[in-house]
Amino acid sequence: MAVQNGKDLLVKLDLSGDGQFETIAGLRASRISFNAETVDVTSLESQGGWRELLAGAGMKSASISGSGVFRDAATDAKARQIFFAAEMPRFQVIIPSFGIVEGRFQITSIEYAGSHNGEATYEMTMASAGVLTFAAL
């Protein structure tokens, strides 16, 4: 895979629940991470004392985070509504030259910041809330 432009990693939100995803405006940095918990089944009989893991067990999760500046009143208002109502709408993350991850996420934190001589900024973190799908590009 060739070097990719960071601005092409997009976080999109289904604003109205109709399957039409819109990019969350103003993001300047975004990240998605995937995690899988392990289930340790090591015992006294484990060969050489090496840890053994149970295949196919454990919980999978993903998190999305992003930070940026305020650009669009509609997506800003929708993010606040989703957070305070503890809703779990569908999000899409487009990973350039890799694929599209889609599924339900809950906004777990929103942070606002600003300095006297700078722009107001925000940071959001979302946690997966169900099965995610992946479609290769």
N, CA, C and O atoms as a GROMACS GRO file, in nm:
protein
  548
    1MET      N    1   0.085  -0.116   0.000
    1MET     CA    2   0.000   0.000   0.000
    1MET      C    3   0.090   0.123   0.000
    1MET      O    4   0.187   0.130   0.076
    2ALA      N    5   0.057   0.217  -0.084
    2ALA     CA    6   0.131   0.343  -0.093
    2ALA      C    7   0.094   0.434   0.024
    2ALA      O    8  -0.006   0.411   0.093
    3VAL      N    9   0.175   0.535   0.046
    3VAL     CA   10   0.149   0.633   0.150
    3VAL      C   11   0.012   0.698   0.124
    3VAL      O   12  -0.020   0.731   0.010
    4GLN      N   13  -0.066   0.715   0.230
    4GLN     CA   14  -0.200   0.772   0.217
    4GLN      C   15  -0.206   0.909   0.283
    4GLN      O   16  -0.132   0.938   0.377
    5ASN      N   17  -0.295   0.991   0.233
    5ASN     CA   18  -0.318   1.124   0.289
    5ASN      C   19  -0.406   1.110   0.413
    5ASN      O   20  -0.514   1.051   0.405
    6GLY      N   21  -0.363   1.164   0.526
    6GLY     CA   22  -0.438   1.152   0.651
    6GLY      C   23  -0.578   1.209   0.644
    6GLY      O   24  -0.668   1.160   0.712
    7LYS      N   25  -0.599   1.312   0.563
    7LYS     CA   26  -0.731   1.372   0.553
    7LYS      C   27  -0.833   1.280   0.486
    7LYS      O   28  -0.953   1.308   0.488
    8ASP      N   29  -0.784   1.171   0.425
    8ASP     CA   30  -0.874   1.077   0.360
    8ASP      C   31  -0.932   0.972   0.455
    8ASP      O   32  -1.018   0.895   0.415
    9LEU      N   33  -0.885   0.969   0.580
    9LEU     CA   34  -0.946   0.882   0.680
    9LEU      C   35  -1.066   0.959   0.734
    9LEU      O   36  -1.051   1.053   0.812
   10LEU      N   37  -1.185   0.917   0.692
   10LEU     CA   38  -1.307   0.992   0.722
   10LEU      C   39  -1.394   0.921   0.824
   10LEU      O   40  -1.407   0.799   0.822
   11VAL      N   41  -1.452   0.999   0.914
   11VAL     CA   42  -1.551   0.948   1.009
   11VAL      C   43  -1.684   1.007   0.968
   11VAL      O   44  -1.700   1.129   0.962
   12LYS      N   45  -1.780   0.918   0.939
   12LYS     CA   46  -1.911   0.963   0.892
   12LYS      C   47  -2.019   0.913   0.987
   12LYS      O   48  -2.002   0.812   1.055
   13LEU      N   49  -2.128   0.987   0.991
   13LEU     CA   50  -2.240   0.960   1.081
   13LEU      C   51  -2.369   0.957   1.001
   13LEU      O   52  -2.391   1.041   0.913
   14ASP      N   53  -2.455   0.859   1.032
   14ASP     CA   54  -2.589   0.853   0.972
   14ASP      C   55  -2.677   0.949   1.052
   14ASP      O   56  -2.734   0.912   1.154
   15LEU      N   57  -2.688   1.073   1.005
   15LEU     CA   58  -2.756   1.179   1.078
   15LEU      C   59  -2.905   1.154   1.099
   15LEU      O   60  -2.960   1.189   1.203
   16SER      N   61  -2.971   1.091   1.000
   16SER     CA   62  -3.116   1.078   1.008
   16SER      C   63  -3.164   0.934   1.019
   16SER      O   64  -3.285   0.910   1.025
   17GLY      N   65  -3.073   0.837   1.020
   17GLY     CA   66  -3.112   0.697   1.031
   17GLY      C   67  -3.158   0.636   0.901
   17GLY      O   68  -3.214   0.526   0.900
   18ASP      N   69  -3.135   0.706   0.789
   18ASP     CA   70  -3.180   0.655   0.659
   18ASP      C   71  -3.069   0.590   0.577
   18ASP      O   72  -3.090   0.558   0.460
   19GLY      N   73  -2.951   0.571   0.638
   19GLY     CA   74  -2.841   0.508   0.566
   19GLY      C   75  -2.757   0.603   0.484
   19GLY      O   76  -2.665   0.560   0.414
   20GLN      N   77  -2.786   0.732   0.491
   20GLN     CA   78  -2.707   0.833   0.421
   20GLN      C   79  -2.606   0.890   0.520
   20GLN      O   80  -2.644   0.960   0.614
   21PHE      N   81  -2.479   0.861   0.499
   21PHE     CA   82  -2.374   0.902   0.591
   21PHE      C   83  -2.315   1.036   0.550
   21PHE      O   84  -2.292   1.062   0.432
   22GLU      N   85  -2.291   1.121   0.650
   22GLU     CA   86  -2.229   1.251   0.626
   22GLU      C   87  -2.102   1.261   0.709
   22GLU      O   88  -2.099   1.219   0.825
   23THR      N   89  -1.998   1.316   0.649
   23THR     CA   90  -1.872   1.334   0.720
   23THR      C   91  -1.892   1.431   0.835
   23THR      O   92  -1.957   1.535   0.820
   24ILE      N   93  -1.837   1.396   0.952
   24ILE     CA   94  -1.844   1.486   1.067
   24ILE      C   95  -1.754   1.604   1.037
   24ILE      O   96  -1.632   1.589   1.025
   25ALA      N   97  -1.814   1.719   1.026
   25ALA     CA   98  -1.743   1.839   0.980
   25ALA      C   99  -1.639   1.885   1.081
   25ALA      O  100  -1.657   1.873   1.202
   26GLY      N  101  -1.530   1.938   1.028
   26GLY     CA  102  -1.430   2.002   1.111
   26GLY      C  103  -1.324   1.911   1.168
   26GLY      O  104  -1.230   1.960   1.231
   27LEU      N  105  -1.335   1.780   1.150
   27LEU     CA  106  -1.232   1.691   1.204
   27LEU      C  107  -1.099   1.718   1.135
   27LEU      O  108  -1.092   1.729   1.013
   28ARG      N  109  -0.994   1.730   1.214
   28ARG     CA  110  -0.860   1.748   1.159
   28ARG      C  111  -0.772   1.628   1.188
   28ARG      O  112  -0.669   1.608   1.123
   29ALA      N  113  -0.811   1.548   1.284
   29ALA     CA  114  -0.738   1.426   1.317
   29ALA      C  115  -0.839   1.321   1.356
   29ALA      O  116  -0.933   1.350   1.430
   30SER      N  117  -0.822   1.199   1.308
   30SER     CA  118  -0.915   1.092   1.343
   30SER      C  119  -0.838   0.961   1.354
   30SER      O  120  -0.731   0.944   1.296
   31ARG      N  121  -0.898   0.869   1.430
   31ARG     CA  122  -0.831   0.742   1.456
   31ARG      C  123  -0.936   0.636   1.483
   31ARG      O  124  -1.040   0.664   1.544
   32ILE      N  125  -0.910   0.513   1.436
   32ILE     CA  126  -0.993   0.398   1.473
   32ILE      C  127  -0.899   0.291   1.524
   32ILE      O  128  -0.792   0.268   1.467
   33SER      N  129  -0.939   0.225   1.632
   33SER     CA  130  -0.858   0.115   1.683
   33SER      C  131  -0.948  -0.005   1.709
   33SER      O  132  -1.064   0.009   1.749
   34PHE      N  133  -0.892  -0.122   1.684
   34PHE     CA  134  -0.962  -0.248   1.704
   34PHE      C  135  -0.893  -0.323   1.817
   34PHE      O  136  -0.771  -0.322   1.829
   35ASN      N  137  -0.973  -0.388   1.900
   35ASN     CA  138  -0.919  -0.461   2.014
   35ASN      C  139  -0.986  -0.596   2.026
   35ASN      O  140  -1.102  -0.613   1.988
   36ALA      N  141  -0.912  -0.693   2.078
   36ALA     CA  142  -0.967  -0.826   2.104
   36ALA      C  143  -0.911  -0.873   2.237
   36ALA      O  144  -0.789  -0.884   2.254
   37GLU      N  145  -1.000  -0.902   2.331
   37GLU     CA  146  -0.956  -0.955   2.459
   37GLU      C  147  -0.918  -1.101   2.443
   37GLU      O  148  -0.970  -1.171   2.357
   38THR      N  149  -0.828  -1.146   2.527
   38THR     CA  150  -0.786  -1.285   2.524
   38THR      C  151  -0.845  -1.359   2.643
   38THR      O  152  -0.877  -1.299   2.746
   39VAL      N  153  -0.858  -1.490   2.628
   39VAL     CA  154  -0.902  -1.576   2.736
   39VAL      C  155  -0.786  -1.671   2.765
   39VAL      O  156  -0.755  -1.758   2.684
   40ASP      N  157  -0.724  -1.653   2.881
   40ASP     CA  158  -0.607  -1.730   2.920
   40ASP      C  159  -0.651  -1.864   2.976
   40ASP      O  160  -0.726  -1.869   3.074
   41VAL      N  161  -0.605  -1.975   2.916
   41VAL     CA  162  -0.637  -2.109   2.963
   41VAL      C  163  -0.511  -2.184   3.005
   41VAL      O  164  -0.507  -2.307   3.004
   42THR      N  165  -0.409  -2.109   3.042
   42THR     CA  166  -0.283  -2.169   3.086
   42THR      C  167  -0.305  -2.250   3.214
   42THR      O  168  -0.380  -2.209   3.303
   43SER      N  169  -0.240  -2.364   3.220
   43SER     CA  170  -0.249  -2.448   3.340
   43SER      C  171  -0.110  -2.501   3.375
   43SER      O  172  -0.012  -2.471   3.306
   44LEU      N  173  -0.103  -2.578   3.481
   44LEU     CA  174   0.024  -2.638   3.520
   44LEU      C  175   0.078  -2.732   3.412
   44LEU      O  176   0.199  -2.756   3.406
   45GLU      N  177  -0.010  -2.784   3.329
   45GLU     CA  178   0.032  -2.875   3.223
   45GLU      C  179   0.071  -2.804   3.093
   45GLU      O  180   0.109  -2.869   2.996
   46SER      N  181   0.063  -2.672   3.090
   46SER     CA  182   0.097  -2.598   2.968
   46SER      C  183   0.244  -2.620   2.934
   46SER      O  184   0.331  -2.605   3.019
   47GLN      N  185   0.269  -2.657   2.810
   47GLN     CA  186   0.403  -2.695   2.766
   47GLN      C  187   0.504  -2.584   2.790
   47GLN      O  188   0.489  -2.473   2.740
   48GLY      N  189   0.607  -2.615   2.865
   48GLY     CA  190   0.716  -2.521   2.890
   48GLY      C  191   0.674  -2.400   2.972
   48GLY      O  192   0.750  -2.304   2.983
   49GLY      N  193   0.556  -2.404   3.030
   49GLY     CA  194   0.509  -2.290   3.108
   49GLY      C  195   0.462  -2.173   3.023
   49GLY      O  196   0.442  -2.062   3.074
   50TRP      N  197   0.446  -2.198   2.894
   50TRP     CA  198   0.401  -2.091   2.804
   50TRP      C  199   0.252  -2.068   2.817
   50TRP      O  200   0.175  -2.161   2.838
   51ARG      N  201   0.213  -1.945   2.806
   51ARG     CA  202   0.072  -1.910   2.813
   51ARG      C  203  -0.003  -1.973   2.696
   51ARG      O  204   0.048  -1.983   2.585
   52GLU      N  205  -0.126  -2.016   2.724
   52GLU     CA  206  -0.214  -2.070   2.621
   52GLU      C  207  -0.340  -1.984   2.617
   52GLU      O  208  -0.392  -1.943   2.721
   53LEU      N  209  -0.389  -1.957   2.497
   53LEU     CA  210  -0.511  -1.877   2.479
   53LEU      C  211  -0.617  -1.962   2.414
   53LEU      O  212  -0.588  -2.052   2.335
   54LEU      N  213  -0.741  -1.934   2.448
   54LEU     CA  214  -0.855  -2.005   2.392
   54LEU      C  215  -0.894  -1.938   2.261
   54LEU      O  216  -0.935  -1.822   2.260
   55ALA      N  217  -0.882  -2.011   2.151
   55ALA     CA  218  -0.912  -1.957   2.019
   55ALA      C  219  -1.059  -1.923   2.006
   55ALA      O  220  -1.145  -1.998   2.052
   56GLY      N  221  -1.088  -1.810   1.943
   56GLY     CA  222  -1.225  -1.770   1.915
   56GLY      C  223  -1.302  -1.714   2.034
   56GLY      O  224  -1.420  -1.682   2.021
   57ALA      N  225  -1.236  -1.701   2.149
   57ALA     CA  226  -1.304  -1.651   2.268
   57ALA      C  227  -1.267  -1.505   2.291
   57ALA      O  228  -1.181  -1.451   2.222
   58GLY      N  229  -1.330  -1.444   2.387
   58GLY     CA  230  -1.299  -1.305   2.421
   58GLY      C  231  -1.390  -1.208   2.350
   58GLY      O  232  -1.467  -1.245   2.260
   59MET      N  233  -1.381  -1.084   2.391
   59MET     CA  234  -1.467  -0.979   2.337
   59MET      C  235  -1.389  -0.893   2.238
   59MET      O  236  -1.274  -0.855   2.264
   60LYS      N  237  -1.452  -0.861   2.125
   60LYS     CA  238  -1.393  -0.770   2.027
   60LYS      C  239  -1.458  -0.634   2.044
   60LYS      O  240  -1.576  -0.623   2.075
   61SER      N  241  -1.380  -0.530   2.022
   61SER     CA  242  -1.433  -0.395   2.031
   61SER      C  243  -1.355  -0.303   1.938
   61SER      O  244  -1.246  -0.336   1.892
   62ALA      N  245  -1.413  -0.188   1.914
   62ALA     CA  246  -1.345  -0.085   1.834
   62ALA      C  247  -1.375   0.049   1.897
   62ALA      O  248  -1.479   0.068   1.961
   63SER      N  249  -1.286   0.142   1.877
   63SER     CA  250  -1.311   0.278   1.922
   63SER      C  251  -1.268   0.375   1.813
   63SER      O  252  -1.173   0.350   1.739
   64ILE      N  253  -1.341   0.485   1.806
   64ILE     CA  254  -1.312   0.592   1.711
   64ILE      C  255  -1.286   0.716   1.793
   64ILE      O  256  -1.355   0.742   1.892
   65SER      N  257  -1.188   0.792   1.754
   65SER     CA  258  -1.167   0.921   1.819
   65SER      C  259  -1.132   1.023   1.712
   65SER      O  260  -1.077   0.990   1.607
   66GLY      N  261  -1.163   1.146   1.742
   66GLY     CA  262  -1.133   1.253   1.647
   66GLY      C  263  -1.129   1.387   1.717
   66GLY      O  264  -1.187   1.406   1.823
   67SER      N  265  -1.060   1.478   1.655
   67SER     CA  266  -1.054   1.614   1.708
   67SER      C  267  -1.058   1.711   1.592
   67SER      O  268  -1.015   1.679   1.481
   68GLY      N  269  -1.109   1.830   1.619
   68GLY     CA  270  -1.119   1.927   1.512
   68GLY      C  271  -1.172   2.060   1.559
   68GLY      O  272  -1.167   2.094   1.677
   69VAL      N  273  -1.224   2.135   1.463
   69VAL     CA  274  -1.279   2.268   1.488
   69VAL      C  275  -1.425   2.268   1.445
   69VAL      O  276  -1.466   2.188   1.361
   70PHE      N  277  -1.502   2.359   1.501
   70PHE     CA  278  -1.644   2.370   1.466
   70PHE      C  279  -1.658   2.424   1.325
   70PHE      O  280  -1.605   2.530   1.292
   71ARG      N  281  -1.732   2.349   1.239
   71ARG     CA  282  -1.750   2.391   1.100
   71ARG      C  283  -1.895   2.385   1.054
   71ARG      O  284  -1.934   2.455   0.960
   72ASP      N  285  -1.976   2.302   1.120
   72ASP     CA  286  -2.109   2.275   1.069
   72ASP      C  287  -2.205   2.259   1.187
   72ASP      O  288  -2.192   2.166   1.266
   73ALA      N  289  -2.300   2.349   1.199
   73ALA     CA  290  -2.393   2.347   1.312
   73ALA      C  291  -2.475   2.218   1.318
   73ALA      O  292  -2.506   2.171   1.427
   74ALA      N  293  -2.510   2.160   1.204
   74ALA     CA  294  -2.594   2.040   1.203
   74ALA      C  295  -2.523   1.921   1.266
   74ALA      O  296  -2.580   1.853   1.351
   75THR      N  297  -2.398   1.893   1.225
   75THR     CA  298  -2.328   1.778   1.283
   75THR      C  299  -2.288   1.803   1.428
   75THR      O  300  -2.287   1.710   1.508
   76ASP      N  301  -2.256   1.928   1.463
   76ASP     CA  302  -2.225   1.961   1.603
   76ASP      C  303  -2.346   1.935   1.692
   76ASP      O  304  -2.334   1.871   1.796
   77ALA      N  305  -2.463   1.984   1.650
   77ALA     CA  306  -2.585   1.966   1.728
   77ALA      C  307  -2.622   1.818   1.736
   77ALA      O  308  -2.664   1.771   1.842
   78LYS      N  309  -2.608   1.745   1.627
   78LYS     CA  310  -2.643   1.603   1.627
   78LYS      C  311  -2.551   1.525   1.721
   78LYS      O  312  -2.598   1.436   1.793
   79ALA      N  313  -2.423   1.557   1.722
   79ALA     CA  314  -2.330   1.488   1.813
   79ALA      C  315  -2.368   1.512   1.959
   79ALA      O  316  -2.367   1.419   2.039
   80ARG      N  317  -2.402   1.634   1.993
   80ARG     CA  318  -2.445   1.665   2.130
   80ARG      C  319  -2.573   1.589   2.165
   80ARG      O  320  -2.584   1.532   2.274
   81GLN      N  321  -2.669   1.586   2.073
   81GLN     CA  322  -2.795   1.515   2.097
   81GLN      C  323  -2.768   1.367   2.119
   81GLN      O  324  -2.824   1.307   2.212
   82ILE      N  325  -2.685   1.307   2.035
   82ILE     CA  326  -2.652   1.165   2.047
   82ILE      C  327  -2.588   1.136   2.183
   82ILE      O  328  -2.622   1.037   2.248
   83PHE      N  329  -2.497   1.222   2.224
   83PHE     CA  330  -2.428   1.202   2.351
   83PHE      C  331  -2.526   1.209   2.468
   83PHE      O  332  -2.531   1.117   2.550
   84PHE      N  333  -2.603   1.317   2.477
   84PHE     CA  334  -2.690   1.336   2.593
   84PHE      C  335  -2.807   1.237   2.596
   84PHE      O  336  -2.860   1.209   2.703
   85ALA      N  337  -2.847   1.186   2.481
   85ALA     CA  338  -2.955   1.087   2.477
   85ALA      C  339  -2.901   0.944   2.483
   85ALA      O  340  -2.979   0.848   2.484
   86ALA      N  341  -2.769   0.928   2.488
   86ALA     CA  342  -2.703   0.796   2.490
   86ALA      C  343  -2.749   0.709   2.374
   86ALA      O  344  -2.768   0.588   2.390
   87GLU      N  345  -2.768   0.770   2.257
   87GLU     CA  346  -2.807   0.697   2.137
   87GLU      C  347  -2.686   0.623   2.079
   87GLU      O  348  -2.572   0.654   2.112
   88MET      N  349  -2.714   0.526   1.994
   88MET     CA  350  -2.608   0.448   1.930
   88MET      C  351  -2.635   0.438   1.780
   88MET      O  352  -2.673   0.332   1.731
   89PRO      N  353  -2.614   0.548   1.709
   89PRO     CA  354  -2.640   0.547   1.564
   89PRO      C  355  -2.528   0.476   1.488
   89PRO      O  356  -2.426   0.437   1.545
   90ARG      N  357  -2.550   0.461   1.359
   90ARG     CA  358  -2.451   0.398   1.273
   90ARG      C  359  -2.345   0.501   1.233
   90ARG      O  360  -2.376   0.615   1.199
   91PHE      N  361  -2.222   0.457   1.238
   91PHE     CA  362  -2.108   0.536   1.192
   91PHE      C  363  -2.037   0.458   1.083
   91PHE      O  364  -2.049   0.335   1.075
   92GLN      N  365  -1.965   0.528   0.999
   92GLN     CA  366  -1.876   0.469   0.900
   92GLN      C  367  -1.739   0.531   0.918
   92GLN      O  368  -1.726   0.651   0.943
   93VAL      N  369  -1.638   0.448   0.904
   93VAL     CA  370  -1.501   0.499   0.900
   93VAL      C  371  -1.442   0.451   0.768
   93VAL      O  372  -1.435   0.331   0.742
   94ILE      N  373  -1.399   0.546   0.688
   94ILE     CA  374  -1.337   0.513   0.560
   94ILE      C  375  -1.186   0.519   0.578
   94ILE      O  376  -1.130   0.625   0.604
   95ILE      N  377  -1.123   0.403   0.563
   95ILE     CA  378  -0.978   0.393   0.576
   95ILE      C  379  -0.922   0.385   0.435
   95ILE      O  380  -0.945   0.286   0.366
   96PRO      N  381  -0.848   0.488   0.391
   96PRO     CA  382  -0.805   0.494   0.251
   96PRO      C  383  -0.724   0.371   0.208
   96PRO      O  384  -0.637   0.322   0.279
   97SER      N  385  -0.757   0.324   0.088
   97SER     CA  386  -0.691   0.208   0.026
   97SER      C  387  -0.701   0.081   0.110
   97SER      O  388  -0.623  -0.012   0.091
   98PHE      N  389  -0.797   0.076   0.203
   98PHE     CA  390  -0.813  -0.040   0.289
   98PHE      C  391  -0.958  -0.086   0.288
   98PHE      O  392  -0.989  -0.197   0.243
   99GLY      N  393  -1.048  -0.001   0.339
   99GLY     CA  394  -1.187  -0.041   0.341
   99GLY      C  395  -1.275   0.051   0.423
   99GLY      O  396  -1.231   0.155   0.472
  100ILE      N  397  -1.400   0.009   0.437
  100ILE     CA  398  -1.500   0.085   0.513
  100ILE      C  399  -1.549  -0.002   0.628
  100ILE      O  400  -1.595  -0.114   0.608
  101VAL      N  401  -1.539   0.052   0.748
  101VAL     CA  402  -1.590  -0.013   0.868
  101VAL      C  403  -1.720   0.057   0.903
  101VAL      O  404  -1.726   0.180   0.907
  102GLU      N  405  -1.824  -0.022   0.929
  102GLU     CA  406  -1.955   0.038   0.959
  102GLU      C  407  -2.021  -0.036   1.075
  102GLU      O  408  -2.010  -0.158   1.087
  103GLY      N  409  -2.089   0.040   1.159
  103GLY     CA  410  -2.164  -0.020   1.268
  103GLY      C  411  -2.209   0.084   1.368
  103GLY      O  412  -2.187   0.204   1.350
  104ARG      N  413  -2.272   0.037   1.474
  104ARG     CA  414  -2.324   0.127   1.577
  104ARG      C  415  -2.214   0.159   1.678
  104ARG      O  416  -2.137   0.073   1.721
  105PHE      N  417  -2.210   0.287   1.714
  105PHE     CA  418  -2.115   0.336   1.814
  105PHE      C  419  -2.188   0.429   1.909
  105PHE      O  420  -2.285   0.495   1.871
  106GLN      N  421  -2.141   0.434   2.032
  106GLN     CA  422  -2.192   0.529   2.130
  106GLN      C  423  -2.084   0.634   2.152
  106GLN      O  424  -1.967   0.602   2.171
  107ILE      N  425  -2.124   0.762   2.150
  107ILE     CA  426  -2.030   0.868   2.182
  107ILE      C  427  -2.008   0.865   2.332
  107ILE      O  428  -2.100   0.890   2.410
  108THR      N  429  -1.886   0.834   2.373
  108THR     CA  430  -1.855   0.818   2.515
  108THR      C  431  -1.794   0.943   2.576
  108THR      O  432  -1.793   0.957   2.699
  109SER      N  433  -1.744   1.032   2.494
  109SER     CA  434  -1.695   1.159   2.548
  109SER      C  435  -1.691   1.265   2.440
  109SER      O  436  -1.662   1.238   2.324
  110ILE      N  437  -1.720   1.386   2.482
  110ILE     CA  438  -1.703   1.506   2.399
  110ILE      C  439  -1.631   1.608   2.486
  110ILE      O  440  -1.672   1.634   2.599
  111GLU      N  441  -1.524   1.663   2.434
  111GLU     CA  442  -1.449   1.764   2.508
  111GLU      C  443  -1.439   1.888   2.421
  111GLU      O  444  -1.414   1.881   2.301
  112TYR      N  445  -1.458   2.002   2.484
  112TYR     CA  446  -1.447   2.130   2.415
  112TYR      C  447  -1.331   2.207   2.476
  112TYR      O  448  -1.309   2.202   2.597
  113ALA      N  449  -1.257   2.280   2.392
  113ALA     CA  450  -1.144   2.357   2.442
  113ALA      C  451  -1.127   2.481   2.355
  113ALA      O  452  -1.177   2.488   2.243
  114GLY      N  453  -1.056   2.577   2.409
  114GLY     CA  454  -1.026   2.698   2.335
  114GLY      C  455  -0.926   2.781   2.411
  114GLY      O  456  -0.920   2.776   2.534
  115SER      N  457  -0.848   2.857   2.338
  115SER     CA  458  -0.754   2.948   2.402
  115SER      C  459  -0.786   3.090   2.357
  115SER      O  460  -0.852   3.112   2.256
  116HIS      N  461  -0.738   3.184   2.434
  116HIS     CA  462  -0.766   3.325   2.410
  116HIS      C  463  -0.734   3.368   2.266
  116HIS      O  464  -0.810   3.443   2.205
  117ASN      N  465  -0.624   3.321   2.214
  117ASN     CA  466  -0.581   3.365   2.081
  117ASN      C  467  -0.589   3.253   1.977
  117ASN      O  468  -0.511   3.252   1.881
  118GLY      N  469  -0.682   3.158   1.995
  118GLY     CA  470  -0.695   3.048   1.900
  118GLY      C  471  -0.840   3.011   1.878
  118GLY      O  472  -0.931   3.072   1.935
  119GLU      N  473  -0.860   2.912   1.795
  119GLU     CA  474  -0.995   2.867   1.763
  119GLU      C  475  -1.048   2.773   1.870
  119GLU      O  476  -0.970   2.712   1.944
  120ALA      N  477  -1.180   2.761   1.878
  120ALA     CA  478  -1.243   2.664   1.966
  120ALA      C  479  -1.231   2.527   1.900
  120ALA      O  480  -1.250   2.514   1.779
  121THR      N  481  -1.199   2.426   1.979
  121THR     CA  482  -1.181   2.292   1.926
  121THR      C  483  -1.266   2.193   2.005
  121THR      O  484  -1.318   2.225   2.112
  122TYR      N  485  -1.280   2.073   1.950
  122TYR     CA  486  -1.351   1.966   2.019
  122TYR      C  487  -1.281   1.834   1.994
  122TYR      O  488  -1.208   1.818   1.897
  123GLU      N  489  -1.305   1.740   2.085
  123GLU     CA  490  -1.258   1.602   2.071
  123GLU      C  491  -1.374   1.511   2.105
  123GLU      O  492  -1.450   1.537   2.198
  124MET      N  493  -1.388   1.403   2.028
  124MET     CA  494  -1.494   1.305   2.052
  124MET      C  495  -1.433   1.166   2.054
  124MET      O  496  -1.337   1.137   1.983
  125THR      N  497  -1.491   1.079   2.137
  125THR     CA  498  -1.452   0.939   2.141
  125THR      C  499  -1.580   0.856   2.133
  125THR      O  500  -1.679   0.886   2.201
  126MET      N  501  -1.578   0.753   2.050
  126MET     CA  502  -1.692   0.665   2.032
  126MET      C  503  -1.649   0.520   2.058
  126MET      O  504  -1.537   0.482   2.023
  127ALA      N  505  -1.737   0.441   2.118
  127ALA     CA  506  -1.711   0.300   2.145
  127ALA      C  507  -1.811   0.215   2.068
  127ALA      O  508  -1.929   0.248   2.060
  128SER      N  509  -1.762   0.104   2.010
  128SER     CA  510  -1.850   0.017   1.934
  128SER      C  511  -1.960  -0.038   2.023
  128SER      O  512  -1.940  -0.063   2.142
  129ALA      N  513  -2.078  -0.056   1.962
  129ALA     CA  514  -2.196  -0.101   2.037
  129ALA      C  515  -2.270  -0.210   1.961
  129ALA      O  516  -2.393  -0.210   1.956
  130GLY      N  517  -2.196  -0.302   1.903
  130GLY     CA  518  -2.256  -0.411   1.827
  130GLY      C  519  -2.162  -0.461   1.720
  130GLY      O  520  -2.044  -0.425   1.717
  131VAL      N  521  -2.216  -0.543   1.634
  131VAL     CA  522  -2.136  -0.604   1.526
  131VAL      C  523  -2.093  -0.496   1.427
  131VAL      O  524  -2.172  -0.409   1.391
  132LEU      N  525  -1.967  -0.503   1.384
  132LEU     CA  526  -1.917  -0.414   1.281
  132LEU      C  527  -1.900  -0.492   1.152
  132LEU      O  528  -1.868  -0.610   1.153
  133THR      N  529  -1.922  -0.423   1.041
  133THR     CA  530  -1.899  -0.484   0.911
  133THR      C  531  -1.779  -0.417   0.846
  133THR      O  532  -1.746  -0.302   0.876
  134PHE      N  533  -1.715  -0.491   0.757
  134PHE     CA  534  -1.600  -0.439   0.684
  134PHE      C  535  -1.618  -0.468   0.536
  134PHE      O  536  -1.649  -0.581   0.497
  135ALA      N  537  -1.597  -0.365   0.453
  135ALA     CA  538  -1.602  -0.382   0.308
  135ALA      C  539  -1.471  -0.328   0.252
  135ALA      O  540  -1.437  -0.212   0.272
  136ALA      N  541  -1.397  -0.413   0.183
  136ALA     CA  542  -1.270  -0.371   0.125
  136ALA      C  543  -1.292  -0.272   0.012
  136ALA      O  544  -1.391  -0.279  -0.061
  137LEU      N  545  -1.198  -0.180  -0.002
  137LEU     CA  546  -1.204  -0.083  -0.113
  137LEU      C  547  -1.130  -0.137  -0.232
  137LEU      O  548  -1.123  -0.071  -0.336
   0.00000   0.00000   0.00000
